Amino acid sequence: MQHIDFPVLLISASDSSAAAGMQVDLRVVNDLGHPARCAVTALTIQGEKGLLGIDPASPENLVRAIDTAVSEPPGVRAVKIGLITGENAVRAVSEGLSGPACQGIPIVLDPVMKSTPGSKLSSEEARSILLERLIPLATLVTPNREELAELAALSGEGQGSEEEMAQRLTRKGADAVLVTGGDDGSSICMDILYQGGKLPVHFRHPRIGDGPTRGTGCALSSALAVFLARGLPVDEAVRLAIGYIAERIAGAAQVGSFRLLFPGKDARSSGKV
């Protein structure tokens, strides 16, 4: 019988453009050789004009989907959490992941607040509850610098240095925080891993391509969940996930106004971009 790696549970929203969200999460996990299980937090309508509509899933269905994923054989080896749109949904995800079947499973939390076109995707109330209920469950939180500042403001402690803001999240219970630099527009991207009691680890890499690439944050957090599912330490999982995303960006193709990580035919194997 062929060996199948353990599934990764994806908790995120469906994106009608298929350029981000659950659609990209699934592609990444499968591309890296793992099966996936899913709990869809919302149906979103997105396009080049940004967010056009959003329909959150019921909290009851979220709890049932998570419980089914983690309790049925062979279970799951890691969890990725993406966009959650309402405070009741955040509570439902927290409830679903707090049971005994989830103890010891690595959880990657991508605190999505805006889409690449700039539309707000999450309410302030949902972000506040996320800070209190989900960050304490997280093995790794992956905010960009704007998201980190928003979470720090919600904590009530003001801004401070990047390291101070990241350490506040570890004091909230997160094991580690990866602050991503892909959105700051510089020619060199700087991602910095903060872990309580350890020196920060810097990951420098050149910016690839012109213009925004949709779905990179979703893809990175999903890749991180895969590598943590394999039992790798956090810093090694970060290194491998960044390398994987860099490959995908190098093979991205322009579709409309955005570069897509998975435009259709795999540009890496065809030699075409």
N, C-alpha and C positions, 0 to 999 in steps of 0.2 A: 504493500500500500504506500502511495506517495505521502511523504511527510508534509504536513501543512503547518506553517507557523501559527501561533496563537493569534486570534483576532484582536483588532484595536477597535474600541468603541468611539465613534464620532458623534459628538453632541453639537450640532450647529444648524444653521438655517439654510434652506434651499434658496439658490440664486437663479432666477429665471434666465439670466444671461449666460449661465453655466461657466462664468469666468472666475467665480470665487465661491466661498461657502461650501456647503456639503458636496457639490459636484466636484470641486477641486480636491477636497479632502479625500474623497473616494479614489480619485485618480492617483493621488500621491501614495496612499496606503497600498493600493493594488500594484502600482509601479514598483514599489519597494518589496513586493513579494508577500504581503500579508493580506488575509481576508479582513473584512470590516463588518461591524455591526453599527446600526445607526439609530439615533434618536433625533428627529427633526424638530427644532425649536420653533420654527416659523416658516411660512412661505413668503418670499419676497419677490416683488417685481422690480427689476433693476435694468438699467440700460445706460446709454451714453449721457442721458440727462440726469442720471442719479437714481435715487430711490423713488419709485412711482407708487408703491403700495406694499403693505406688510400685513400678514394675517398670522398672529401668534398661535401656536399649538396650545391645546388645553393642558393645564398642569397635570390633570389625571392621566392623559395619554403619555406625557413625558415620563412620569414616574413608572408607568407600566412598561414603556419601551426600555428604559434603563434597567429595570428589574429583570425583564426577560433577557436582555443582552448579557448581564453579568451572572445570571443564575443558571442558564442552560449550558450544557456541555459544549465545547470545552471551557466556557467562560471567556474572559478577556484578559489580556496581559497589560494593557495600558488604555488610558482615556485621553481624548483631546476635547476640550470645550471651546467652542467658538462663540458666535453671536447668540445672545439671549436677550430678548427684546422687552420683557416686562418683569415687574417685581415678583409676581406670582410664579412665573416660569423659573426665575432664579431660585426661589424657594423650592420649587419642585425638583430641580436638578440637584440642589443641595441635599434634599431628602433622599433622592434616588441613589446618591453616591455615598451616603453616610452609613449604609448597612454593612453587616459583617462580610458580605461577599466582596466588598470593595476595599477592605482593609489591606494595606500594603501594595495596592496597585498604583503605579505612577500616574499622576494626573497633570496634563499640560493645559494651562488656562491662557487662552488668547483673549484679552479683554477688548473685544472689537467694539468701537464706538462710532466710527464713521466708515463709509465706503470710500474706495479710491476716488470717485468723483467729488467727494466731500459731503455727502448727505449723512445726517445724523441717523444712527441706527438703534441707539439705546437711550432710554430716558435716564435722567439723573437719579430717580428713585431706584431703578434697576441697578445702576452702577453702585449706589450706596449699599444695597443689599449684597451685591456681588462682593464688595470689599469685606463685608462682615461674615458672609456665609460660605463663599467659594474660595477665596484666597487662603483661608486656613486649611483647606483640603489639598492645595496645589503643591505638587512636587516642583513645578517650574511655571512661572508666570512670564509672558512674552509681550510686554507693552512696547510700543514705539515711544519716542520721547514725549510726544503730545499726550498720549494716553497715560504715561507715568505721571506727568504733571497734574492731569485731571484726577487721578486716583489719590495723589498726595493732597490735593486741595480738599477732596472729600474726606480724607482722614482727619481734617481739622488742624493739621500741624503746619500749614503753610507750604511754601515751595522748598527752599534749601537747595543744596547741591544735588546733582543726579544721584550720587552714591547715598546721600542721606535719604532721598526719596525712596530709592530702591530698598534700603535697609528697613524703612518703615513697613514695607510689604512683608519682609521676612519676620519682623516683629509681630505682624498680624498672623503669622503662621506658615507662610510660604517657605519652602525649603530653599528656593533659589529664584532669582529674577534675571531674565535676559532682556536687556534694553536694546532694541533693534534700531539701527541707524539708516535703514533704506529709504526713509521718507524725508531726510534732511537736505537733499539736493546736492551734497558735496560729491567730488569726484572719487573720494575714498569713503567707503561705508565702514562705520565702526559699530560693531555690536559688542556689548560689554556684559559679562556674566558676573552677577553679584551673589555670593553665598555667605550666609551669616558666619562671622568668625574667620573668613578667608579673604585673601587679597583678591581684588577684581581681576578677571581674566579678559583680555582684549582680543577681539577677532577682527583683523583688518582685511578688507578685500576691495578691489577696484569696482566701481559702478559699471554695470554692463548694460549696453543698449541706451537708446534715447527715448525719453518720455516714460510715463508710468506703465508698469506691468501689473495687470490685475491679478489678485489672488496670492501674492507672495507671502503675506502674513499668514493666511490660512494654510498655505502649503508648508511653510516653515514649521508651524506648530504641529501639523500632522506628521511631518517627517520626524520631528523630535519625539513624538509619542511612539513612533515605530522603533526608533533606536533605543529609547528607554524600555520598551517592551522586550528588547533583546538582552536586557540586564546590564547595559553599558552605564558607566558613571555619567553624571550630568555633563561635565565638561567635554567628554568624548562624544556624547550624543549631540551636543551643540556643534562641535567641529564637523562631524559628518553631515548633519542636517544643513549647515551653511554651505558646505561643498555641493551637496545634492541640489539645493535651490539655485546656486550659481550655475550649475549645468543646465537646469531647466530654463533659467532666464536667457542663457546663451542660445538656447534653441527656440526661444519664443518667437512668435510671428505677429505681425500687425494685422488686426481685424478691427475695422472701424477706427476709432480714436485710441484704442488700447492695444498693448502687446499682451498676448495670451500665453500662459505657460503650457497649455495643452490645446493648441489650435486645430488639432485633427491628426494628420499624418505626423509621426514622430520625426521632428527635424534632426534629432541626434543621429538616428539611423539612416536617414535619407541624405544627410550632408547638406540639406537646404535650410535656410533660416526664413 
